[in-house]
Amino acid sequence: MDPEITVGELASDLAPAVARLCAAALDLPEDAAEAGIIVAALWPRAAADRPVVALGAYRAGELVGALLGSMSAADPRLGHVDLVAVAPEHRRRGAGRALLTEAERRLADRGAAEVLLAGNPPYYAWPGIDVRYTPAVCAASALGYRQDRTAWNMTADLSYDGSPALRSTEAAEARLAGQGVTVRRAEPADVPALAAFARSTFGGAWDAELTESVGRPEAGCHLAERGGAVLGFAAYGSSRPSWFGPMGTAPAAEGSGIGGVLLRRCLRDQRAAGLTSAQIGWVGPVPFYSGSAGARIERVFFLYRKSLEN
Ligand SMILES: CC(C)(COP(=O)(O)OP(=O)(O)OC[C@H]1O[C@@H](n2cnc3c(N)ncnc32)[C@H](O)[C@@H]1OP(=O)(O)O)[C@@H](O)C(=O)NCCC(=O)NCCS
């Protein structure tokens, strides 16, 4: 390792500098474009909710790399690396290795027995390492991480009026109205009912993603209800404006068209905000998204883990 490289904790007033570094270091344009938002979600915003490790790598006093990590809310034995980036002109000098080694130490101090290079919902920018970040894939295996899962996103094309992702929801909504189902934009007052619905129907805690989606300018959420009872919801933008999810429809309402309507309402909002495509993150039901929005599998991620024991 280059002896001039040192690693230390990042002070929170460095968030803009870290965002600039990530904009230059994230080689995929769609990630570089959202670097500032990603850093804000994974660091100051996430830190209000969960323990966060924020590290900088310095060379001759210059910030050349950054790492953001966190402890899992679901499992106190798991630590996560949420982002690691080294400026292109400072790579292959050991900054990445030094950042990951220090992160492992700090996560272990907080109780982690294993570290995952994988998204830690509700604040995550990627499910794992995009396979096109080849240096990161090489670094992960060089540093003792084992790939244990694969995840993928689907891309919905919002670039032209006739896209299947932008198909009208009017007829389907009229049909649903005939069955007493109302579809509308969610308001902050809906969050407790939506979170309770998500918990009781799917067993997942989506409270934070719902809170972060409802009523924030780059995000949104739509819901379906009958007689005041939630039947489904779809949200977007909780960590990244271009990302869609989570969504869920009550099993009893499956097949009624509610899911497709909720999905396309969100995609319509994202297009109105100026996006030409949306990422349906960490997918699940490929045929549903393909059928309802013409979405295609595009981004693929490797998820890694490393035991810190022995
Ligand atoms: C991944 C990344 C952080 C690595 O940073 P780095 O400072 O260059 O990493 P290091 O110099 O510590 O490399 C550690 C080891 O990883 C492996 N490695 C790193 N880059 C590699 C490459 N391009 N090809 C092959 N192996 C590589 C090597 O084994 C290396 O050890 P060595 O140089 O002694 O052979 C950097 O490439 C980066 O910022 N990439 C873009 C952002 C990114 O992909 N982040 C992950 C997604 S969040």
The ligand as a MOL file (V3000), in Angstrom:
LIG
                    3D

  0  0  0     0  0            999 V3000
M  V30 BEGIN CTAB
M  V30 COUNTS 48 50 0 0 0
M  V30 BEGIN ATOM
M  V30 1 C -13.4190 -0.6420 -6.3820 0
M  V30 2 C -12.4690 0.5040 -6.0200 0
M  V30 3 C -13.0620 1.2340 -4.8150 0
M  V30 4 C -11.1000 -0.0940 -5.6500 0
M  V30 5 O -10.2620 0.9530 -5.1770 0
M  V30 6 P -8.6460 0.9000 -5.2620 0
M  V30 7 O -8.1270 1.9270 -4.3480 0
M  V30 8 O -8.2100 0.9290 -6.6670 0
M  V30 9 O -8.3830 -0.5690 -4.6610 0
M  V30 10 P -6.9810 -1.1520 -4.1340 0
M  V30 11 O -5.8380 -0.4520 -4.7860 0
M  V30 12 O -6.9920 -1.1640 -2.6600 0
M  V30 13 O -7.0620 -2.6450 -4.6830 0
M  V30 14 C -7.2220 -3.7630 -3.8310 0
M  V30 15 C -7.1520 -5.0330 -4.6600 0
M  V30 16 O -8.3280 -5.1590 -5.4890 0
M  V30 17 C -7.9910 -5.7320 -6.7500 0
M  V30 18 N -8.2560 -4.7650 -7.8250 0
M  V30 19 C -8.6110 -3.4560 -7.6890 0
M  V30 20 N -8.8120 -2.9100 -8.9140 0
M  V30 21 C -8.5780 -3.8720 -9.8100 0
M  V30 22 C -8.6200 -3.9160 -11.2200 0
M  V30 23 N -8.9220 -2.8330 -11.9510 0
M  V30 24 N -8.3300 -5.0850 -11.8280 0
M  V30 25 C -7.9770 -6.1950 -11.1220 0
M  V30 26 N -7.9180 -6.1950 -9.7660 0
M  V30 27 C -8.2200 -5.0620 -9.1340 0
M  V30 28 C -6.4870 -6.0560 -6.6620 0
M  V30 29 O -6.3480 -7.3660 -6.1860 0
M  V30 30 C -6.0220 -5.0360 -5.6580 0
M  V30 31 O -4.8410 -5.4270 -4.9870 0
M  V30 32 P -3.4070 -5.2050 -5.7230 0
M  V30 33 O -3.4050 -3.8240 -6.3070 0
M  V30 34 O -2.4400 -5.3690 -4.5900 0
M  V30 35 O -3.3140 -6.2470 -6.7700 0
M  V30 36 C -12.2890 1.4710 -7.2120 0
M  V30 37 O -11.9290 0.7330 -8.3640 0
M  V30 38 C -13.5030 2.2980 -7.5510 0
M  V30 39 O -13.7060 3.3630 -6.9790 0
M  V30 40 N -14.3350 1.8350 -8.5200 0
M  V30 41 C -15.5140 2.5890 -8.9150 0
M  V30 42 C -16.5540 2.6130 -7.8390 0
M  V30 43 C -17.1120 1.2480 -7.5530 0
M  V30 44 O -17.1840 0.3830 -8.3890 0
M  V30 45 N -17.5860 1.0680 -6.3190 0
M  V30 46 C -18.2360 -0.1600 -5.9580 0
M  V30 47 C -19.6840 -0.0340 -6.1450 0
M  V30 48 S -20.3460 0.9140 -4.8380 0
M  V30 END ATOM
M  V30 BEGIN BOND
M  V30 1 1 1 2
M  V30 2 1 2 3
M  V30 3 1 2 4
M  V30 4 1 2 36
M  V30 5 1 4 5
M  V30 6 1 5 6
M  V30 7 2 6 7
M  V30 8 1 6 8
M  V30 9 1 6 9
M  V30 10 1 9 10
M  V30 11 2 10 11
M  V30 12 1 10 12
M  V30 13 1 10 13
M  V30 14 1 13 14
M  V30 15 1 14 15
M  V30 16 1 15 16
M  V30 17 1 15 30
M  V30 18 1 16 17
M  V30 19 1 17 18
M  V30 20 1 17 28
M  V30 21 1 18 19
M  V30 22 1 18 27
M  V30 23 2 19 20
M  V30 24 1 20 21
M  V30 25 1 21 22
M  V30 26 2 21 27
M  V30 27 1 22 23
M  V30 28 2 22 24
M  V30 29 1 24 25
M  V30 30 2 25 26
M  V30 31 1 26 27
M  V30 32 1 28 29
M  V30 33 1 28 30
M  V30 34 1 30 31
M  V30 35 1 31 32
M  V30 36 2 32 33
M  V30 37 1 32 34
M  V30 38 1 32 35
M  V30 39 1 36 37
M  V30 40 1 36 38
M  V30 41 2 38 39
M  V30 42 1 38 40
M  V30 43 1 40 41
M  V30 44 1 41 42
M  V30 45 1 42 43
M  V30 46 2 43 44
M  V30 47 1 43 45
M  V30 48 1 45 46
M  V30 49 1 46 47
M  V30 50 1 47 48
M  V30 END BOND
M  V30 END CTAB
M  END
